[in-house]
Every structure is written in C-alpha cells, then in structure tokens.
C-alpha cells in the first residue's frame, strides 16, 4: 500500500509514530556510524565470500572424483538452477524489504505474518516446481543440449536437487533473514556450517563411499537442510525478533515481496543470457584462449563482487528499517555512510586487483601460457568495472529497501542485460578486440549514470536526503 502526503503531514505522522508506534527491539534501530555499519555488514560480506569459496570447492571436488565430463554436465544444467534460484532470491530479498519496513514501523505482528507467509510460499513453490521438474527432467535436459556423455551425470545430480527443492529455497530465505533480524554473525556461522558440511560430505560420499553424482548432490542437499533447520529453530523461538507463526497468508506481504524483489530475479535471469553472449563474442574474436581468459578474469574479480554483494544485501534491511520507522535523519546518515564506504571499497578493489594481478592470474594458468599473457595484458581494462560495480548494486538495493521494485528492476535490467548486451555486441565492432575487455566497464558506466540520475531525482520521494519522505510504501 502506498500513501502520498505533503511534508507537513509527514512531520505530524512522524511525531505520532514516535509516540504510539515504538519500533521492535532490534539492532537495526540503533544509530549507525560508518564503523557501526561496517561491523553490521561485515559478517554478511564474509558469508558471501564463504559461499563463493564453497561453490568453487564443490566444483573442484566433483572434477577430482568424477572427472571433467561430470563438471561440464553441471555447467550445462546451470541455467535451470539460475532460473529456480532466481525466484527464491526474489522472495527472500523482496520479503526482507517488506519485513524490515514493518519492523521499523513498529508492526511486529505484521512482520511475523510476512515472514511466515514467505516461508509457506517458498515451501509450496519448491514442492510444485520440484515435482514438475522431476516429471519434465528428460525434455529439460534435451532443451539444455546435454549430450549423451553428460546425460547420466546431469540426470543423477539434478533429480536429487529437484527432489529437495523446498530445502534449497528455505535455506536461501533463512540466511537472508538472519541479517534482517539483526543477527548477521549468526547467519555467518550457519553459512560456515552449511558450507563445511557440503565440502566434507562431498569428500566422503564421492570418495570412500563411491556414490558418484548422487553423493555430490546429496552432500549439497544436506548443506541446505543445515541452513534451513537452523533458520527454522531460530525463527520459531518465542523470543525471536521476527517469528514463524501459524497464520493466514498475508497476500499484501507476498505481493510486496514479489514487486520489491523483482529486480533480483531480473538480474539473475539476465546474467545467464549475457554470459552466453560473452562466451560467444570471445570465442569469435579470440578463440578458445579468449574464453579461458574471460573465465579467469571473471573469477579473479569475483572475490570483490562477493564483498560488494554482501555489503549491499546487509545494508538493505537497515535502509528499509529506517524508512519504515520514518527516521529520516538516520536514513540519510546510513545513505551517506554507504557512499563513503562504497567509494573506499571500489578504489581499494581496483587498486588491489591491478597490483596483484600477475600472481592471482598465475594461480589459474601457467605464466608461460598464451592465456596468461592474454588475460594479463587486458586485465587492467576489465577490472575498471570494479570502480562502479558496488554503487550500481547499491542503487538496486536502495530502491528495493524503499519498496520500489520498478526502479530497482530498471537498474538491474539495464546493468545485467540491456547495457551489457549493447556493449558486447557493438563495442568490439567499433574499436576491435580491446572492446571485448571494455564491454563490462562501459555497461557499468552507463548504469552508473542511470543510477545517479534515479537516486538524485527520488531523494525527496523517499527521504534519504534527511527530510520527510513524500511517499511511504508499507508493503
């Protein structure tokens, strides 16, 4: 529900809120200095790094025990995983925005209803999609061009994955809501436990027990269950800041989660398309070595991408809480803190990536190889994207926190699809091979211009300039 009102009425409502609607007792209600905001977001940034490292370790172990064909089969079914995961990310990120705004407004009962509805929705969606996926798995694998050599590996892994789809979606939800509830360190601990479970069981199931791809998939599923059960235990407690309760579905909260989190789904789905286009372009211009060089460059910057993502995702609930609380001074403070932190992060990321480029790139390929020479010569151009990546991520999360899924989706769609596709398809034709490496920086630059424009034009609308907002989004 959206309410528009003038500044005078907003001020009156703000005073009334302070008197009659005390916010729920949560760490999100505190004053955040730059140091305090860093302390709060740091566990979520570490969580992103751990998840990234576990994903890499999972692939390495499958390749070690099952071979490169098995690893390639996982890459072939990756678009299906992206699609199914995108819906879960949409509900968790958008739902986090809805719940944090309700908590800030002092509506603890509404926050409980919203969280519970999201749990029901994730579980129901997981059951339905999992069953449909199992029934349609053969045609889906054909559609994804899985060949005969890869088919058995892909089928064995995916059938287990689909059977436990609700666990996957609930694990994503629980890890997001630890931060929303004001317990990012607990979320980090659960993430570490989940990741270690996956790695250890990968070794046991595919090694001594010899369960093959079924074992690798089962290890992943059990790691999801660890995270989902931890979330269930925490949020079912009577003293939890937000609780899972028996309630009728809160359709307003579900609609708000879908609209607010739509940008995250758009970004996830677009990334699969743009990845295909990048691979095709690098193959056309530079051959197999070019694709390998692109992969290495992407992995080398992914550590910073993970940090940026963790910071933005952890900052979103703070912004949503302050906005729901109608605490415009604190909202502006968190917004300004974020600008300072992002500037430091971005400059440090680019500087470190250039300074340590050679030893990091050598970790992936020998120094005397043609691939190493190719990626080292162009890595400085590719890494320019790090200067603007975090602000562009932040813009989408800012509007998500305000409940403005439309503007968040515009930023995400332009960044992950429109500008990226235009850059990779046009820039190499204009300036040659160097355009391949400058495509991502160009897309981020265009997105930055769009993001700055939207942020400046909507500062009065949402009050992150320190004055009462003109629009309050409840759900």
C-alpha positions in Angstrom: 0.0 0.0 0.0 1.4 3.4 -1.0 0.5 6.6 0.9 1.5 10.0 -0.6 1.3 13.1 1.6 3.0 16.5 1.9 5.9 17.3 4.2 3.7 18.9 6.9 1.5 15.8 7.3 4.6 13.6 7.1 6.2 15.5 10.1 3.0 15.1 12.1 2.8 11.4 11.3 6.5 11.0 12.3 5.9 12.5 15.7 2.8 10.3 16.2 4.9 7.3 15.2 7.5 8.1 17.8 4.7 8.3 20.5 2.4 5.4 19.6 4.4 3.0 17.4 7.6 2.1 19.1 9.8 0.1 16.8 10.5 -3.5 17.6 13.6 -4.2 19.7 16.3 -4.9 17.1 19.8 -3.9 16.4 18.5 -2.2 13.2 17.0 0.5 15.3 20.4 1.7 16.6 22.4 4.7 15.3 24.8 3.6 12.6 28.1 5.3 12.3 30.4 4.3 9.4 32.3 1.9 11.8 29.0 0.6 13.2 27.6 -0.1 9.7 30.8 -1.9 8.7 30.6 -4.0 11.8 27.0 -4.9 11.0 27.6 -5.7 7.3 31.0 -7.4 7.7 29.5 -10.8 8.6 27.3 -10.8 5.5 30.3 -9.9 3.4 32.2 -12.8 4.9 29.2 -15.0 4.2 29.2 -14.1 0.6 32.9 -14.9 0.4 32.4 -18.3 2.1 29.6 -19.2 -0.3 31.7 -18.3 -3.3 34.6 -20.4 -2.0 32.4 -23.4 -1.3 31.0 -23.2 -4.8 34.5 -23.3 -6.2 35.5 -26.2 -3.9 32.3 -28.1 -4.8 33.3 -27.9 -8.5 36.9 -28.9 -7.8 35.8 -32.0 -5.8 33.4 -33.1 -8.4 36.0 -32.7 -11.1 38.6 -34.6 -9.0 36.4 -37.5 -8.1 34.1 -37.7 -11.2 36.1 -36.1 -13.9 35.8 -33.1 -16.2 32.8 -34.5 -18.1 30.8 -34.6 -14.8 31.9 -31.0 -14.1 30.8 -29.9 -17.6 27.4 -31.6 -17.1 26.8 -29.3 -14.1 27.6 -26.3 -16.3 25.1 -27.5 -18.9 22.3 -27.5 -16.3 23.3 -24.3 -14.7 20.6 -22.2 -16.5 17.9 -24.3 -14.9 19.5 -23.7 -11.4 19.7 -20.0 -12.1 16.0 -19.8 -13.0 14.8 -21.8 -10.0 17.1 -19.9 -7.7 16.1 -16.5 -9.1 12.5 -17.0 -7.8 13.8 -17.9 -4.3 16.1 -14.9 -4.3 13.3 -12.6 -5.4 11.1 -13.7 -2.5 13.9 -13.6 0.1 15.3 -10.2 -0.9 11.9 -8.6 -1.5 10.5 -10.2 1.6 13.4 -8.9 3.6 12.5 -5.4 2.4 8.8 -5.8 3.4 9.7 -7.3 6.9 12.3 -4.6 7.7 9.9 -1.8 6.8 7.2 -3.3 9.0 9.7 -3.8 11.8 10.8 -0.1 11.5 7.1 1.0 11.7 6.7 -1.0 14.9 4.4 -3.6 13.3 5.9 -6.7 14.8 2.8 -8.7 14.3 2.8 -7.7 10.6 6.4 -8.7 10.3 5.7 -12.1 11.8 2.8 -12.6 9.3 5.0 -11.6 6.4 7.9 -13.9 7.3 5.5 -16.8 7.9 3.8 -16.2 4.6 7.2 -16.2 2.8 8.1 -19.5 4.4 4.8 -21.0 3.3 5.3 -19.6 -0.3 8.9 -20.8 -0.6 7.9 -24.3 0.6 4.9 -24.6 -1.7 6.8 -23.2 -4.7 9.6 -25.7 -4.0 7.2 -28.7 -3.9 5.4 -27.7 -7.1 8.4 -26.8 -9.1 10.4 -29.8 -7.8 7.6 -32.3 -8.8 7.2 -30.6 -12.2 11.0 -30.7 -12.7 11.2 -34.4 -12.0 8.4 -35.1 -14.4 9.9 -33.0 -17.2 13.5 -33.6 -16.5 14.2 -35.6 -19.7 12.9 -32.8 -22.1 14.6 -30.2 -19.9 18.0 -31.8 -20.3 17.3 -32.1 -24.1 16.4 -28.4 -24.2 19.7 -27.6 -22.4 21.6 -29.5 -25.0 23.0 -32.1 -22.6 24.8 -34.7 -24.7 24.8 -38.5 -24.2 28.2 -38.4 -22.5 27.0 -35.9 -19.9 23.4 -37.1 -19.6 23.9 -39.6 -16.8 25.9 -37.2 -14.6 23.4 -34.4 -15.2 20.3 -36.6 -14.5 21.7 -38.1 -11.3 22.6 -34.7 -9.9 19.5 -32.9 -10.9 17.0 -35.5 -9.8 18.2 -35.3 -6.2 18.4 -31.5 -6.4 14.8 -31.2 -7.6 13.5 -33.7 -5.0 14.7 -31.4 -2.3 13.9 -28.0 -3.9 12.0 -26.7 -0.8 15.1 -27.1 1.3 17.1 -25.0 -1.2 14.6 -22.2 -1.2 14.2 -22.2 2.6 18.0 -22.2 3.1 18.2 -19.0 0.9 15.4 -17.4 2.9 16.8 -18.3 6.3 20.3 -16.9 5.5 18.8 -13.6 4.3 16.5 -13.2 7.3 19.3 -13.7 9.9 20.6 -10.3 8.7 17.1 -8.8 8.6 16.5 -9.9 12.2 19.7 -8.2 13.2 21.8 -11.3 13.7 24.3 -11.3 10.8 27.0 -13.1 12.8 24.7 -16.0 13.4 23.9 -16.1 9.7 27.7 -16.2 9.1 28.1 -19.1 11.5 25.2 -21.0 9.8 26.7 -20.3 6.4 30.1 -21.7 7.5 28.5 -24.8 9.0 26.5 -25.3 5.8 29.5 -24.9 3.5 31.7 -27.2 5.5 29.0 -29.8 5.6 28.9 -29.7 1.8 32.6 -30.0 1.4 33.2 -32.7 3.9 30.3 -34.8 2.7 31.4 -34.4 -0.9 34.7 -36.0 0.0 33.0 -38.8 2.0 30.2 -39.6 -0.4 32.1 -39.3 -3.7 35.4 -40.7 -2.2 35.2 -43.7 0.2 31.5 -44.4 -0.3 31.7 -44.1 -4.1 28.2 -42.7 -4.5 29.1 -40.7 -7.6 26.9 -37.7 -8.7 24.1 -38.9 -6.3 26.6 -38.4 -3.5 27.7 -35.0 -4.7 24.1 -33.9 -5.0 23.1 -35.4 -1.6 26.0 -33.5 0.1 24.7 -30.3 -1.3 21.1 -31.1 -0.2 22.2 -31.8 3.3 24.1 -28.5 3.5 20.8 -26.8 2.5 19.0 -28.7 5.3 21.5 -27.5 7.8 20.8 -23.9 6.9 17.0 -24.3 6.7 16.8 -26.2 10.0 19.0 -23.6 11.7 16.6 -20.9 10.4 13.6 -22.8 11.5 14.8 -23.3 15.0 15.8 -19.6 15.4 12.7 -18.0 14.0 10.3 -20.4 15.7 11.5 -19.2 19.2 9.1 -17.1 21.1 11.8 -14.5 21.8 12.9 -14.2 18.2 12.8 -10.6 16.8 10.6 -12.0 14.0 8.8 -15.3 14.3 7.3 -18.0 12.1 3.7 -18.4 13.3 0.5 -20.2 12.2 -1.3 -17.5 10.2 -3.4 -17.0 7.1 -1.4 -16.0 4.1 -0.6 -12.3 4.0 -1.2 -11.6 0.3 -0.1 -8.0 0.6 3.3 -9.1 2.0 3.7 -11.7 -0.7 2.8 -9.1 -3.4 5.2 -6.7 -1.9 8.0 -9.3 -1.8 7.5 -10.0 -5.5 7.5 -6.4 -6.5 10.3 -5.3 -4.3 12.5 -8.3 -5.1 11.7 -8.4 -8.8 15.0 -6.7 -9.6 17.0 -9.5 -8.0 15.2 -12.1 -10.2 15.7 -9.9 -13.3 19.4 -9.7 -12.5 19.8 -13.4 -12.0 17.9 -14.4 -15.2 19.7 -11.8 -17.3 23.1 -13.0 -16.2 22.7 -16.4 -17.8 21.9 -14.8 -21.2 24.7 -12.3 -21.0 27.2 -15.0 -20.0 26.2 -16.9 -23.2 26.7 -13.8 -25.3 30.1 -13.0 -23.8 31.3 -16.5 -24.4 30.2 -16.4 -28.0 31.9 -13.0 -28.6 35.2 -14.0 -27.0 35.1 -17.3 -29.0 34.5 -15.4 -32.2 37.3 -12.8 -31.7 39.9 -14.7 -29.6 39.0 -18.4 -29.9 39.2 -20.9 -27.0 42.1 -19.0 -25.3 39.8 -15.9 -25.2 37.1 -17.8 -23.5 39.5 -19.2 -21.0 41.0 -15.7 -20.4 37.5 -14.3 -19.8 36.7 -17.0 -17.3 40.0 -16.4 -15.4 39.4 -12.6 -15.4 35.9 -13.1 -14.0 37.0 -15.5 -11.3 39.8 -13.1 -10.3 37.3 -10.2 -9.7 34.6 -12.4 -8.2 36.0 -12.0 -4.7 35.3 -8.3 -4.8 31.9 -8.9 -6.4 31.0 -11.1 -3.4 32.1 -8.4 -0.9 30.1 -5.8 -2.7 27.0 -8.0 -2.8 27.3 -8.8 0.9 27.6 -5.2 1.8 24.6 -4.1 -0.3 22.4 -7.0 0.9 23.2 -6.3 4.6 22.7 -2.5 4.1 19.3 -3.0 2.5 17.5 -4.1 5.8 19.0 -1.1 7.6 17.7 1.3 5.0 14.3 -0.4 5.0 14.0 -0.3 8.8 14.9 3.4 8.9 12.4 4.1 6.1 9.6 2.2 7.8 10.5 3.9 11.1 10.3 7.2 9.3 13.5 8.2 10.9 14.7 10.5 8.1 17.8 11.7 9.9 19.1 8.2 10.5 18.1 7.1 6.9 20.2 10.0 5.5 23.0 9.0 7.8 23.1 5.4 6.6 22.8 6.6 3.0 25.8 8.9 3.4 27.8 6.3 5.2 27.2 3.9 2.4 28.5 6.4 -0.2 31.8 6.8 1.8 32.2 3.0 2.3 31.5 2.2 -1.3 34.0 4.8 -2.5 36.7 3.3 -0.3 35.8 -0.3 -1.3 35.7 0.5 -5.0 39.1 2.3 -5.1 40.7 -0.4 -2.9 39.3 -3.2 -5.1 40.6 -1.8 -8.3 44.0 -1.0 -6.8 44.4 -4.4 -5.3 43.2 -6.2 -8.5 45.8 -4.4 -10.6 48.7 -4.6 -8.1 48.2 -8.3 -7.5 47.0 -9.2 -11.0 50.1 -11.3 -12.0 50.2 -13.7 -9.0 46.4 -14.1 -8.9 46.1 -14.9 -12.6 49.1 -17.3 -12.3 47.0 -19.3 -9.8 44.7 -20.3 -12.7 47.1 -20.8 -15.5 50.9 -21.1 -16.0 52.8 -17.8 -16.5 54.3 -19.0 -19.8 51.0 -19.8 -21.4 49.3 -17.8 -24.1 46.2 -17.5 -22.0 48.2 -15.9 -19.1 49.7 -13.3 -21.5 46.3 -12.5 -23.0 44.5 -12.0 -19.7 47.4 -10.1 -18.0 47.6 -7.7 -20.9 43.9 -6.8 -20.7 43.0 -7.4 -17.1 43.5 -3.7 -16.2 40.7 -2.7 -18.7 38.4 -5.5 -17.4 38.9 -4.5 -13.8 37.8 -0.9 -14.4 34.3 -2.3 -13.8 35.1 -2.6 -10.1 35.1 1.2 -9.7 31.4 1.4 -10.4 30.0 -2.1 -9.6 29.3 -1.5 -5.9 27.4 1.8 -6.4 25.3 0.2 -9.1 24.4 -2.8 -6.9 23.6 -0.4 -4.1 21.2 1.6 -6.3 19.1 -1.5 -6.9 19.1 -2.5 -3.2 18.3 1.1 -2.2 15.1 1.1 -4.2 14.3 -2.4 -3.1 14.6 -1.3 0.5 12.1 1.6 -0.2 9.7 -0.9 -1.7 10.2 0.5 -5.2 10.6 -2.7 -7.2 10.0 -0.8 -10.5 13.1 1.4 -10.2 15.2 -1.4 -8.8 14.2 -3.6 -11.7 15.1 -0.9 -14.2 18.6 -0.6 -12.7 19.1 -4.3 -12.6 17.8 -5.0 -16.1 19.9 -2.2 -17.7 23.0 -3.3 -15.8 22.8 -7.0 -16.3 21.2 -7.1 -19.7 20.5 -4.1 -21.8 23.7 -2.1 -21.4 25.8 -5.3 -21.3 24.3 -6.7 -24.5 24.7 -3.4 -26.3 28.3 -3.1 -25.1 29.5 -6.7 -26.0 27.7 -6.6 -29.4 28.7 -3.1 -30.5 32.0 -2.1 -28.8 34.3 -4.7 -30.4 33.0 -3.7 -33.9 33.9 -0.1 -33.2 37.4 -0.4 -31.5 38.4 -4.1 -32.1 39.4 -6.7 -29.6 40.0 -4.2 -26.8 36.3 -3.6 -26.9 35.7 -7.1 -25.5 37.5 -6.2 -22.3 36.0 -2.7 -22.0 32.4 -4.0 -22.5 31.7 -4.6 -18.8 33.3 -1.3 -17.7 31.2 0.5 -20.4 28.0 -1.2 -19.2 28.8 -0.3 -15.6 29.5 3.3 -16.6 26.1 3.6 -18.4 24.4 2.0 -15.4 26.2 4.4 -13.0 24.8 7.4 -14.9 21.3 5.9 -14.7 21.7 5.1 -11.0 22.9 8.5 -10.1 20.1 10.1 -12.0 17.4 8.0 -10.3 18.9 8.4 -6.9 19.0 12.2 -7.2 15.5 12.5 -8.7 14.0 10.4 -6.0 15.7 11.6 -2.8 12.7 13.8 -1.9 10.3 10.9 -2.7 11.9 8.5 -0.2 13.5 10.8 2.3 17.1 9.7 2.2 18.1 13.3 1.9 17.1 13.7 5.6 13.7 15.3 5.1 10.3 13.6 5.5 9.5 11.4 2.5 6.7 12.2 0.1 5.8 8.6 -0.3 5.6 5.8 2.2 5.5 2.2 0.9 4.1 -0.2 3.5 4.3 -3.5 1.6 
